[in-house]
Amino acid sequence: MSRRTKRKMPKHHTYFPLRPCVKHYSHNHPLRPIDQIQEDEELVCSGCGLQVIGSTLMCTKSDCDFLLHKSCFKLNPLLLHQSHPNHFLQLLPSPPHNANFFICDACNDYGTGFDYHCSLCKFNLHVGCSRLPKTVNHMDHQHLLTLYYSFSCIDHNITSFVCDVCGQHLENKLWVYYCDKCDYGIHSRCTIPHCTDHIYDSV
């Protein structure tokens, strides 16, 4: 999920003239609000690693490629998530222990930006995965799919799980979306393109 690319300056952007620069603890330089980033510009948020569209905050230094969704700028520094109910997760600005990346325990994909992290359990969560909705409509299925934090949460008798979109065999710890009526299930990574309105909705 979280893949950073070199920033391209927006073709058409508007600085809010009366709004001052702001600071964020994850970055050394001031950030300035900008507007009207278009989808075809393919800019990526430095926090969640997802595409930026519309309003965002961009580093004021011309040689720095840091930018954030407004919603990522406002993320809570501590999160108690249902998937990890015994400990708070701390929002880290970069992978723990000075590593180049972390592996998300929800989707098993790597991340290089913000990480909701439990140091006691070595648990890591993408910002995007932390925002996944409890139910989702998917273009490949007619019913709502419900989020489970492992396939054994669906039924303890299930011993294996194959994603009905990509055909991948999943580890039990990975999150899945499932329709009980049809015995149809997909892993969370295959839902991400269909959940982006929930993940980086601007505030």
Disulfide bonds with the S-S distance in Angstrom:
none
